[in-house]
Amino acid sequence: MNYLTFQRGGRRLRLLAAVVAGALLGVVPGASSEAAKKSGYAIGTDTCGSGDLAFPRIQLDMKAGFCAGLVASEEDRLRFPRAIIQLPGRDLFVVVDMGGWGHADGRLLLLDPHAPQGQRFKELLTGVEYPFGLVIGPDKKLYASTAETIFRFDPLADNPRGTVETIIRHMPGRRIALPDGTRIDDSAHPLKPFVFDRSGRLFVNIGSHDDDCVTPAPIAKPCGAAEGASAMASIWLFTPPAGGVFPVLTPKDPDPPHSVYARGLRNSMALALHPNFPDAGYAFLQGENGRDLPDIFKPNEEINAIEQGRHYGWPYCTDVSTPSPEFRRVLQSGVYKSLCTANALYKPPLSLMPPHGAPLAMLYYHGGRFPELAGKLLVGLHGYRPTGSRILIYDVDDRGFPKPSPAPVHYHVSCAADPTRSFQTDAGEVAAAPFEELISGWHRVNGVRPQGAPVGMTVAEDGAIWLVEDKNRTVIRIDRAAGDAAPPLPCEARSQAMIDQLAAFVAGDAQNTVRLTTLRKGLVEKHCVGCHSDFGLKPGQSEADKDGAALRFMLLQDGWIYPGDPDAGKLRTRLRGLGAEKLMPPGGEHLPKTEPGYTRLLDTADLLVAKMVPGTRMRIKSGPPQRKFFGRTNKECGEIPAAKVVVVTQRSAVDKPGFSRFFRPADSYLNGECTDDDGYYIRQEFLVPVQ
């Protein structure tokens, strides 16, 4: 029976950087930017792989001996891919496409990498609510999860939906009731990664209902949602009957029993079992997504060695034995007295990982293609902070545990050529397991690639590593490459000079100054500070300094703001819930109804961006899909899609007859071959007024 929940200093590129990027792409500076782009990746003639598994090579900063090929992109109608796995004995893969946050239009897709481009996917299941987990079970069948269920099905059947068999149901999903009766319409962590051990036992992530369980002070009681026999922020264990295979549930069957295997785990998106687990002493590892403190460098993410019955800290402890100040009273008495420092219930992390890196995938490599990775632990960092967007490689001992080294142990920050930070807690530097980077940096480079967003990973039977990116809508295959590693590509953060210029534009406009203050007070300070960062706000700042700090922070974030074009930036799409990513701030879908003036506040944000640069907003005229634009010396700088908006600073350019000069376009349309100093020009007839 089927009880699955189906519901319907960066822009100014030096000449050397341009030469390097051009050489890597098979083009040279000054030549046309005709290289195709898919999901923001420039595609040249080079490939990664061999035979009919040779795919267009994309330029990632990778360990020597490895390359990455683009198997599929948004052109293949991927929306928000989050997991991938190979079908045993077949050269076929199943991909989970979640559709996006706030949607119930998830799909499971069959991927045939040998098929022609554009014909590689077949829809298996549609209308699935928050699919994520994807595992080959001990019975060699394919298992998947929704927000509330785990099911198996036959992806090769003529009618895959007709083969769906639900084995677990009624887990805490998107809509939950807390122990105190509070109802939550959209739990913060509803996804259900899961793993089987060799005996068929099933371990499932039950994520926390919110970021930190912090309620109005004083907090005198433990976090209710994380307590009891059905605790959230935990890993649940389901044990199959004799024979090791879970039966299909019928309408009259009770939900299968579970126990809380381990608790105090905010969101166990990355789970890995050593092949010999559950034999005594072998590793069961979890990658912890820590709480969102304002500091960009704390708390650190964690690798936890999971043991039955232990507590791993959330929400009371962060990092290594660091008490959360909000729960001071809870930690003074009762079962959690001195939990973080002197309580046998608590097990501190085996190792810290880069702060806010967001580990969403973890696996042991076992394959013949890369002997140097044999038995090692791979961890994918999806993160929205500059410590994320990379794939880590950990050496492990014979039982599968990463091996911590004495402090200091360093990690990279995006665009940094050398280790720049050591693992630290409030008590100072701490030991941690060192790692290599299979993919490093993965920062955006104009004209070459977007910022990386890895989620699910798997090792194919031929030893190749496959991964999916949600934000960039791609499937990527990692294969062997000859020669030395390519030199790192240049960093593409918005330059400080441009941030200064934009801040001066806003400060010089009385109306925009008022808009900025309104936005800072009504949105940033009220709803945003503490979720992702402090926005540069510090005690003792004047009102003007606070405005400037908040603006500069937003301008520094990759893709948040494109001056003159609010529709193109993440600030608008995240605040209004227009894209696949989560709406911000959490719970923001209710604010237009519960907070007077909130809708006007969002409009104020749009106006601030639209009016940021002095000039005339013009729209690229309809016609061909792309309109080329140039530098002063006629060097081609990129192409802008029709209907996009630019700010024209000279309608009739004095130094380029027949052209209009405009402010720097959205970065995704630059090819990396021009500089801001040279200016950007487009033919006058390609512009029409914004209505």
NUVEXLO-21636 format. One record per residue (C-alpha): residue in one letter; chain; x, y, z. Coordinates in steps of 0.02 Angstrom, whole numbers, plus 50000, padded with zeros to 5 digits. Each point is the difference from the previous one (the first is absolute). Layout:
BEGIN
[A A [X Y Z]],
...
END
This chain:
BEGIN
[M A [50000 50000 50000]],
[N A [50057 50176 49964]],
[Y A [50001 50123 50144]],
[L A [50135 50111 49930]],
[T A [49961 50184 50026]],
[F A [49968 50057 49821]],
[Q A [49940 50178 49982]],
[R A [49981 50105 49854]],
[G A [51924 51216 50073]],
[G A [49906 49909 49865]],
[R A [49928 50071 49837]],
[R A [50156 50083 49937]],
[L A [50087 49856 49915]],
[R A [50183 50025 49965]],
[L A [50065 49952 49829]],
[L A [50085 49847 50071]],
[A A [49838 49938 50077]],
[A A [49911 50025 49835]],
[V A [50135 49903 49910]],
[V A [49990 49857 50125]],
[A A [49810 49992 49991]],
[G A [50004 50012 49812]],
[A A [50128 49863 49983]],
[L A [49899 49887 50113]],
[L A [49846 50026 49894]],
[G A [50085 49979 49834]],
[V A [49975 50185 49957]],
[V A [50113 50151 50011]],
[P A [49967 50176 50063]],
[G A [49935 50107 49861]],
[A A [49922 49852 49912]],
[S A [49812 49985 49997]],
[S A [49914 49935 50155]],
[E A [49912 49869 49895]],
[A A [50030 49858 50124]],
[A A [49830 49930 50046]],
[K A [49939 50015 50177]],
[K A [49896 49872 50093]],
[S A [49940 50036 50176]],
[G A [50130 50139 50003]],
[Y A [50146 49886 49953]],
[A A [50099 50045 49843]],
[I A [50009 49851 49884]],
[G A [50145 49985 49878]],
[T A [50068 49855 49899]],
[D A [50090 49910 50142]],
[T A [49918 49848 50077]],
[C A [50016 49900 50160]],
[G A [49983 49812 49988]],
[S A [50010 49885 49850]],
[G A [49889 49918 49871]],
[D A [49816 50038 50022]],
[L A [50038 50050 50180]],
[A A [50102 50149 49941]],
[F A [49910 50159 50051]],
[P A [50040 50185 49976]],
[R A [50137 50044 50122]],
[I A [49961 50140 50121]],
[Q A [50132 50105 50083]],
[L A [50006 49961 50185]],
[D A [50151 50020 50112]],
[M A [50037 49815 50029]],
[K A [50131 49885 50071]],
[A A [50128 49943 49870]],
[G A [49944 49846 49907]],
[F A [49815 50041 50002]],
[C A [49879 50088 49882]],
[A A [49815 50040 49999]],
[G A [49879 49973 49856]],
[L A [49828 50079 49985]],
[V A [49875 49860 49969]],
[A A [49839 50101 50016]],
[S A [49946 50179 50034]],
[E A [49849 50113 50011]],
[E A [49981 49973 49812]],
[D A [49946 49823 50046]],
[R A [49859 50077 50103]],
[L A [50079 49962 50167]],
[R A [49924 50108 50136]],
[F A [50081 49960 50168]],
[P A [50096 49835 49992]],
[R A [50055 49937 50171]],
[A A [50049 49816 49992]],
[I A [50067 49871 49877]],
[I A [50035 49814 50003]],
[Q A [50042 49864 49873]],
[L A [49885 49852 49973]],
[P A [50098 49840 50039]],
[G A [50071 49916 49847]],
[R A [49930 50132 49883]],
[D A [50078 50154 49920]],
[L A [49849 50099 50058]],
[F A [49977 50121 50144]],
[V A [49852 50065 50099]],
[V A [49999 50185 50043]],
[V A [49891 50086 50130]],
[D A [49940 50170 49940]],
[M A [49915 50080 50151]],
[G A [49925 50139 49895]],
[G A [50037 50132 50132]],
[W A [49957 50053 50176]],
[G A [49818 50031 50034]],
[H A [49947 49889 49857]],
[A A [49922 49828 49986]],
[D A [50057 49971 49823]],
[G A [50151 49890 50030]],
[R A [50047 49870 49871]],
[L A [50103 49843 49989]],
[L A [50088 49987 49833]],
[L A [50089 49862 49905]],
[L A [50165 50059 49925]],
[D A [50078 49910 49853]],
[P A [50171 50083 49979]],
[H A [50027 49911 49834]],
[A A [49847 50079 49919]],
[P A [50015 50154 49889]],
[Q A [50004 50170 50084]],
[G A [49823 50057 50038]],
[Q A [49933 49821 50006]],
[R A [50087 49935 50155]],
[F A [49857 50015 50126]],
[K A [49837 49906 50021]],
[E A [49875 50045 50135]],
[L A [49965 49855 50117]],
[L A [49898 50079 50139]],
[T A [49927 50175 50006]],
[G A [49907 50105 50128]],
[V A [50108 49937 50144]],
[E A [50011 50107 50156]],
[Y A [50180 50041 50047]],
[P A [50089 49844 49934]],
[F A [50181 49988 50055]],
[G A [50070 49834 50062]],
[L A [50053 49874 49869]],
[V A [50078 49832 50050]],
[I A [50025 49826 49930]],
[G A [49938 49887 50140]],
[P A [50073 49836 50061]],
[D A [49875 49913 49884]],
[K A [50075 50097 49852]],
[K A [49837 50095 49976]],
[L A [49989 50189 49984]],
[Y A [49937 50095 50152]],
[A A [49955 50185 50008]],
[S A [49923 50121 50124]],
[T A [49875 50141 50011]],
[A A [49981 50119 50147]],
[E A [49898 49868 50093]],
[T A [50028 49831 49917]],
[I A [50126 49875 49936]],
[F A [49952 49892 49853]],
[R A [50072 49883 49870]],
[F A [49954 49982 49818]],
[D A [50060 49928 49835]],
[P A [50070 50139 49890]],
[L A [50009 49883 49849]],
[A A [49818 49948 50005]],
[D A [49881 50057 49863]],
[N A [49900 50089 50135]],
[P A [50119 50044 50143]],
[R A [49862 50083 50102]],
[G A [49907 49835 50004]],
[T A [50148 49916 50085]],
[V A [50015 50122 50145]],
[E A [50002 49913 50170]],
[T A [50002 50109 50155]],
[I A [50095 49925 50147]],
[I A [50012 50148 50121]],
[R A [49871 50138 50019]],
[H A [49941 50141 50114]],
[M A [50173 50064 50045]],
[P A [50006 50185 50047]],
[G A [49987 50093 49836]],
[R A [49967 50178 49944]],
[R A [49845 50025 50107]],
[I A [50025 49948 50180]],
[A A [49932 50029 50174]],
[L A [50125 50032 50140]],
[P A [49980 49921 50172]],
[D A [49926 50163 50068]],
[G A [49866 49998 49865]],
[T A [50080 50131 49888]],
[R A [49965 49961 49818]],
[I A [50135 50030 49870]],
[D A [49950 50009 49817]],
[D A [50176 49982 49931]],
[S A [50128 49915 50110]],
[A A [50176 50065 49972]],
[H A [50077 49829 49963]],
[P A [49872 49880 49927]],
[L A [50113 49900 49883]],
[K A [50034 49817 50036]],
[P A [50173 49937 49953]],
[F A [50018 49820 50057]],
[V A [50121 49853 49997]],
[F A [49987 49810 50020]],
[D A [50129 49898 50092]],
[R A [50049 49824 49946]],
[S A [49867 49920 50109]],
[G A [49862 50102 49919]],
[R A [49974 50122 50142]],
[L A [49946 50172 49942]],
[F A [50067 50164 50071]],
[V A [49904 50159 49956]],
[N A [50038 50184 50027]],
[I A [49862 50089 50097]],
[G A [50057 50181 49987]],
[S A [49964 50134 50128]],
[H A [49842 50104 49981]],
[D A [50098 50164 49997]],
[D A [50176 50069 50008]],
[D A [50036 50007 50186]],
[C A [49842 49970 50105]],
[V A [50029 50169 50081]],
[T A [49842 50072 50079]],
[P A [49976 50161 50100]],
[A A [50115 50006 50151]],
[P A [50017 49933 50128]],
[I A [50004 49824 49929]],
[A A [49979 49883 50148]],
[K A [49945 49839 49916]],
[P A [50083 49885 49873]],
[C A [49951 50018 49817]],
[G A [49836 49905 49997]],
[A A [50008 49951 49816]],
[A A [50165 49909 50030]],
[E A [49937 49897 50147]],
[G A [49908 49838 50019]],
[A A [49978 49842 49899]],
[S A [49964 50095 49839]],
[A A [50131 50135 50019]],
[M A [50045 50112 49856]],
[A A [50181 50052 49975]],
[S A [50044 49816 50007]],
[I A [50033 49841 49903]],
[W A [49860 49873 50007]],
[L A [50031 49814 49986]],
[F A [49877 49882 49915]],
[T A [50036 49813 50017]],
[P A [49930 49881 49868]],
[P A [49919 49834 50043]],
[A A [50091 49835 49984]],
[G A [50072 49988 49825]],
[G A [50059 50179 49999]],
[V A [49873 50075 49879]],
[F A [49862 50121 50049]],
[P A [49826 49947 49944]],
[V A [49887 50113 49898]],
[L A [49872 50091 50108]],
[T A [49814 49973 49974]],
[P A [49864 50123 50058]],
[K A [49970 49902 50159]],
[D A [50182 49978 50048]],
[P A [50067 50103 50144]],
[D A [50150 50110 49969]],
[P A [50159 49900 50025]],
[P A [50080 50028 50171]],
[H A [50157 50104 50018]],
[S A [50123 50048 50133]],
[V A [50105 50157 50019]],
[Y A [50174 49937 49960]],
[A A [50090 50165 50033]],
[R A [49940 50176 50039]],
[G A [50061 50179 50007]],
[L A [50034 50001 49812]],
[R A [49930 50156 49917]],
[N A [49989 49931 49823]],
[S A [50087 49840 49946]],
[M A [50001 50028 49813]],
[A A [50165 49907 49979]],
[L A [50006 49821 50067]],
[A A [50130 49866 49963]],
[L A [50023 49823 50064]],
[H A [50164 49908 49985]],
[P A [49972 49841 49897]],
[N A [50035 49894 50155]],
[F A [49874 50091 50111]],
[P A [49914 49941 50113]],
[D A [50146 49891 50047]],
[A A [50076 50065 50162]],
[G A [50113 50150 49984]],
[Y A [49959 50051 49821]],
[A A [49945 50175 49954]],
[F A [49827 50073 49987]],
[L A [50033 50181 49951]],
[Q A [49887 50152 49992]],
[G A [50035 50172 49925]],
[E A [49916 50130 50109]],
[N A [49929 50161 49928]],
[G A [50026 50118 50146]],
[R A [49888 50143 50054]],
[D A [50005 50166 49910]],
[L A [50094 50113 50118]],
[P A [50038 50175 49932]],
[D A [50188 49972 49997]],
[I A [50055 49937 49830]],
[F A [50135 49893 50082]],
[K A [49899 49917 50138]],
[P A [49931 49883 50046]],
[N A [50097 49871 49902]],
[E A [49913 49856 49915]],
[E A [50037 49829 50075]],
[I A [50041 49820 49960]],
[N A [49919 49895 50136]],
[A A [50038 49819 50040]],
[I A [49825 49934 50034]],
[E A [49972 49883 50147]],
[Q A [49833 49935 50059]],
[G A [49926 50097 50145]],
[R A [50118 50149 49994]],
[H A [49956 50185 49992]],
[Y A [50097 50109 49877]],
[G A [49959 50171 50069]],
[W A [49863 50088 49903]],
[P A [49936 50124 50052]],
[Y A [50104 50012 50159]],
[C A [50179 49982 49936]],
[T A [50093 50058 49845]],
[D A [50174 49965 49934]],
[V A [50098 49899 50128]],
[S A [49916 50012 50170]],
[T A [49948 50183 49979]],
[P A [49839 50035 50098]],
[S A [49864 50098 49910]],
[P A [49970 50154 50111]],
[E A [49811 49998 49973]],
[F A [49989 49834 50093]],
[R A [50105 50048 50151]],
[R A [49861 49956 50123]],
[V A [49964 49832 49916]],
[L A [50184 49956 50018]],
[Q A [50002 50040 50186]],
[S A [49887 49859 50059]],
[G A [49904 49846 49946]],
[V A [50047 49869 49873]],
[Y A [50100 50127 49899]],
[K A [50100 50072 50144]],
[S A [50175 50040 49934]],
[L A [49955 49908 49840]],
[C A [50134 50082 49894]],
[T A [50142 49984 50124]],
[A A [49975 49863 50130]],
[N A [49854 49886 49954]],
[A A [50025 49822 49940]],
[L A [49846 50015 49888]],
[Y A [50087 50123 49884]],
[K A [50119 49944 49863]],
[P A [50099 50143 49925]],
[P A [50041 50004 49814]],
[L A [50131 49883 49931]],
[S A [50060 50149 49896]],
[L A [49946 50173 49951]],
[M A [49969 50046 49818]],
[P A [50004 50173 49919]],
[P A [49868 50114 50078]],
[H A [49834 50017 49908]],
[G A [50065 49886 49862]],
[A A [49836 49901 50002]],
[P A [50050 49816 49977]],
[L A [49862 49922 49895]],
[A A [50088 49841 49941]],
[M A [50125 49879 50074]],
[L A [50063 49832 49937]],
[Y A [50148 49882 50003]],
[Y A [50083 49981 49832]],
[H A [50012 49821 49939]],
[G A [50040 49989 49816]],
[G A [50141 49956 49884]],
[R A [50012 50162 49902]],
[F A [50089 50100 50135]],
[P A [50114 49887 50104]],
[E A [50064 50151 50095]],
[L A [49825 50023 50073]],
[A A [49975 49818 50051]],
[G A [49907 49991 50165]],
[K A [50006 50186 50029]],
[L A [49853 50107 50055]],
[L A [49929 50127 49878]],
[V A [49894 50144 50067]],
[G A [49906 50125 49892]],
[L A [49978 50176 50068]],
[H A [49852 50088 49922]],
[G A [50016 50157 50106]],
[Y A [49942 50176 49967]],
[R A [50153 50069 50092]],
[P A [50175 50015 49923]],
[T A [50055 49844 50095]],
[G A [49881 49892 49899]],
[S A [49987 49951 49816]],
[R A [50132 49863 49999]],
[I A [50029 49813 50019]],
[L A [50113 49942 50143]],
[I A [50107 49843 50013]],
[Y A [50038 49928 50172]],
[D A [50127 49864 50041]],
[V A [49921 49874 50118]],
[D A [50064 49862 50113]],
[D A [49964 49815 49977]],
[R A [49829 50021 50081]],
[G A [49949 50146 49890]],
[F A [50027 50146 50120]],
[P A [50085 50161 49942]],
[K A [50162 50030 50094]],
[P A [50010 50163 50099]],
[S A [50167 50091 50010]],
[P A [50058 50119 50137]],
[A A [49959 50185 49981]],
[P A [50020 50101 49896]],
[V A [49911 49917 49853]],
[H A [49956 50118 49858]],
[Y A [49862 50010 49872]],
[H A [49977 50105 49843]],
[V A [49880 50143 49973]],
[S A [49936 50025 49823]],
[C A [50123 50089 49885]],
[A A [50143 49982 50126]],
[A A [50157 49922 49928]],
[D A [50069 49944 50169]],
[P A [49924 49938 50163]],
[T A [49934 50155 50084]],
[R A [49901 49939 50149]],
[S A [50032 49873 50138]],
[F A [49862 49902 50084]],
[Q A [49953 50096 50156]],
[T A [49870 50005 50136]],
[D A [49971 50131 50134]],
[A A [50141 49915 50096]],
[G A [50125 50021 49858]],
[E A [50076 49886 49869]],
[V A [49949 49817 50006]],
[A A [50050 49835 49922]],
[A A [49910 49947 49841]],
[A A [50016 49873 49861]],
[P A [50098 50077 49855]],
[F A [49937 49975 49823]],
[E A [50041 50024 49818]],
[E A [49883 50079 49875]],
[L A [49941 49902 49850]],
[I A [49910 50156 49939]],
[S A [50060 50160 50081]],
[G A [49933 50178 49996]],
[W A [49868 49973 49868]],
[H A [49965 50185 50011]],
[R A [49914 50090 49857]],
[V A [50112 50057 49858]],
[N A [49918 50113 49871]],
[G A [49983 49916 49833]],
[V A [50065 49834 50066]],
[R A [49893 49928 50139]],
[P A [49873 50038 50137]],
[Q A [50029 49972 50185]],
[G A [49994 49814 50037]],
[A A [49851 49925 50091]],
[P A [50033 49813 50023]],
[V A [49868 49894 50086]],
[G A [49988 49812 49967]],
[M A [50150 49892 49953]],
[T A [50021 49819 49950]],
[V A [50139 49886 49937]],
[A A [49956 49909 49840]],
[E A [50047 49818 49968]],
[D A [50140 50058 49885]],
[G A [50073 50105 50143]],
[A A [49950 50171 49931]],
[I A [49925 50123 50124]],
[W A [49832 50077 49956]],
[L A [49921 50149 50085]],
[V A [49854 50118 49979]],
[E A [49986 50186 50033]],
[D A [49833 50073 50048]],
[K A [50024 50187 49971]],
[N A [50088 49976 49834]],
[R A [49887 49855 49945]],
[T A [50138 49884 49943]],
[V A [50060 49821 50001]],
[I A [50191 49987 50001]],
[R A [50113 49849 49975]],
[I A [50178 49999 50070]],
[D A [50127 49896 49903]],
[R A [50186 49975 49982]],
[A A [50102 50139 49916]],
[A A [50178 50004 49941]],
[G A [50129 50132 50043]],
[D A [50019 50128 50138]],
[A A [49856 50091 50079]],
[A A [49951 50159 49909]],
[P A [50044 50163 50090]],
[P A [49859 50069 50107]],
[L A [49885 50121 49912]],
[P A [49987 50179 50061]],
[C A [49885 50052 50140]],
[E A [49841 50088 49943]],
[A A [49934 50089 50153]],
[R A [49935 50175 49968]],
[S A [50149 50117 50023]],
[Q A [50011 50114 50149]],
[A A [50015 50148 49881]],
[M A [49832 49958 49922]],
[I A [49919 49975 50171]],
[D A [50066 50171 50051]],
[Q A [49929 50076 49840]],
[L A [49828 49921 50026]],
[A A [49996 50051 50183]],
[A A [50041 50179 49947]],
[F A [49859 49996 49873]],
[V A [49875 49951 50136]],
[A A [50068 50125 50126]],
[G A [49986 50139 49871]],
[D A [49815 49967 49966]],
[A A [49883 50062 50138]],
[Q A [49859 49882 49953]],
[N A [50111 49848 49992]],
[T A [50079 50046 50166]],
[V A [49827 49995 50078]],
[R A [49962 49835 49913]],
[L A [50161 49924 50066]],
[T A [49962 50053 50179]],
[T A [49824 49930 49986]],
[L A [50066 49836 49931]],
[R A [50135 49985 50131]],
[K A [49883 50031 50147]],
[G A [49847 49909 49936]],
[L A [50080 49849 49917]],
[V A [50183 49975 50040]],
[E A [49999 50039 50186]],
[K A [49827 49928 50030]],
[H A [50004 49841 49898]],
[C A [50173 49964 49928]],
[V A [50137 50031 50127]],
[G A [50047 49837 50082]],
[C A [49944 49889 49856]],
[H A [50147 50020 49882]],
[S A [50112 50135 50071]],
[D A [50001 50159 50100]],
[F A [49998 50103 49837]],
[G A [50149 50097 50068]],
[L A [49894 50077 50137]],
[K A [50096 50035 50161]],
[P A [49958 50080 50167]],
[G A [50034 50186 50007]],
[Q A [49979 50034 49814]],
[S A [49906 50156 49947]],
[E A [49842 49981 49898]],
[A A [50094 50049 49842]],
[D A [50138 49875 50038]],
[K A [49870 49864 50025]],
[D A [49922 50041 49832]],
[G A [50168 49996 49915]],
[A A [50051 49836 50082]],
[A A [49838 49912 49951]],
[L A [50010 50063 49821]],
[R A [50181 49950 49979]],
[F A [49965 49828 50068]],
[M A [49858 49973 49875]],
[L A [50106 50065 49856]],
[L A [50141 49882 50046]],
[Q A [49891 49843 49990]],
[D A [50011 49911 49834]],
[G A [49844 50028 49897]],
[W A [49893 50087 50132]],
[I A [49989 50168 49912]],
[Y A [50017 50051 49819]],
[P A [49986 50190 50001]],
[G A [49856 50061 49894]],
[D A [49921 49829 49978]],
[P A [49915 49936 50159]],
[D A [49925 49853 49904]],
[A A [50173 49929 49967]],
[G A [50061 49989 50180]],
[K A [49981 49869 50136]],
[L A [49947 50134 50124]],
[R A [49832 50012 49912]],
[T A [49975 49816 49958]],
[R A [50041 49940 50176]],
[L A [49896 50134 50088]],
[R A [49849 49965 49890]],
[G A [50021 49812 49983]],
[L A [50011 50006 49810]],
[G A [50135 49871 49969]],
[A A [50036 49821 50048]],
[E A [50100 50051 50154]],
[K A [49923 50027 50171]],
[L A [49902 50157 50036]],
[M A [50091 50119 50116]],
[P A [49979 50043 50139]],
[P A [49933 49833 50064]],
[G A [49813 50017 50022]],
[G A [50000 50148 49881]],
[E A [49848 49934 49908]],
[H A [49893 50059 50148]],
[L A [50077 50172 50021]],
[P A [49896 50090 49866]],
[K A [49846 49953 50101]],
[T A [50065 50014 50177]],
[E A [50113 50152 49988]],
[P A [49923 50163 49937]],
[G A [50108 50080 49867]],
[Y A [50105 49846 49963]],
[T A [49946 49996 49817]],
[R A [50047 50184 49984]],
[L A [50168 49955 50077]],
[L A [50032 49875 49860]],
[D A [49952 50132 49873]],
[T A [50122 50119 50086]],
[A A [50139 49873 49975]],
[D A [49958 49990 49815]],
[L A [50001 50189 49984]],
[L A [50167 50013 50089]],
[V A [50078 49881 49875]],
[A A [49911 50075 49849]],
[K A [50053 50178 50043]],
[M A [50174 49960 50065]],
[V A [50096 50063 49848]],
[P A [49968 50174 49926]],
[G A [49939 49984 49823]],
[T A [49853 49938 49897]],
[R A [49936 49823 50018]],
[M A [49979 49924 49827]],
[R A [49945 49828 49945]],
[I A [50089 49892 49872]],
[K A [49886 49998 49848]],
[S A [49912 49840 49953]],
[G A [50071 49906 49853]],
[P A [50141 49874 49997]],
[P A [50021 49909 50166]],
[Q A [50165 50090 50035]],
[R A [50065 50174 49964]],
[K A [50188 50024 49995]],
[F A [50084 50143 50092]],
[F A [50177 50067 49982]],
[G A [50139 50100 50079]],
[R A [50060 50169 49938]],
[T A [50125 49920 49880]],
[N A [49866 49884 49928]],
[K A [50056 49849 50100]],
[E A [49851 49885 50026]],
[C A [49957 49994 50186]],
[G A [49850 49885 50003]],
[E A [49818 49980 49955]],
[I A [49842 50055 50091]],
[P A [49834 49910 49977]],
[A A [49855 50099 49928]],
[A A [49887 50084 50129]],
[K A [50139 50023 50129]],
[V A [50021 50173 50077]],
[V A [50157 50107 49999]],
[V A [50036 50174 50066]],
[V A [50052 50111 49856]],
[T A [50122 50137 50051]],
[Q A [50021 50075 49825]],
[R A [49858 49975 49877]],
[S A [50112 50059 49859]],
[A A [50176 49950 50051]],
[V A [50121 50142 49967]],
[D A [50146 49881 49969]],
[K A [49907 49869 49898]],
[P A [49875 50068 49871]],
[G A [49843 49897 49975]],
[F A [50017 49917 50171]],
[S A [49933 50030 50174]],
[R A [50113 49982 50151]],
[F A [49927 49908 50148]],
[F A [50050 49951 50175]],
[R A [50080 49831 50029]],
[P A [49876 49862 49954]],
[A A [49951 49853 50107]],
[D A [50159 49899 50019]],
[S A [49930 49842 49923]],
[Y A [49999 50087 49830]],
[L A [50184 50052 50003]],
[N A [50126 49891 49911]],
[G A [50149 50052 50107]],
[E A [50092 50088 49859]],
[C A [49959 50182 50039]],
[T A [50030 50117 50145]],
[D A [49887 50126 50084]],
[D A [50122 50139 49956]],
[D A [49972 49967 49815]],
[G A [49812 50019 50020]],
[Y A [49856 49902 49925]],
[Y A [49907 50050 49841]],
[I A [49852 49934 49903]],
[R A [49923 50060 49837]],
[Q A [49869 50134 50031]],
[E A [49866 49912 49900]],
[F A [50006 49852 50119]],
[L A [49931 50104 50145]],
[V A [49821 50048 50040]],
[P A [49934 50097 50151]],
[V A [49943 49904 50154]],
[Q A [49812 50020 50015]],
END
